[in-house]
């Protein structure tokens, strides 16, 4: 399990007053998945993220990538923007502590 550092909860509601506290409870339907593929779609009103797992990586001579779709979530564009900002901050913090995260470059 990945260690969480400086995790920030997201909410579509304004920041609570300083004296307010947050209590998280898990829904009976709560689930956790691993994903190494994402397909993103946007509309004028929201964003959809379809999470998948690559089940058959492309090898020499192969032209089809097999991805098992695991689920999706939809959110407002405002929440998507806030999520992006928080994820960038988390990645910057991680790289400051542990070094640059390598990203595979496409073959040309």
Beta strands, then each sheet from edge to edge (+ up, - down):
strand 1: 37-42
strand 2: 46-56
strand 3: 66-76
sheet 1: 1+ 2- 3+
end
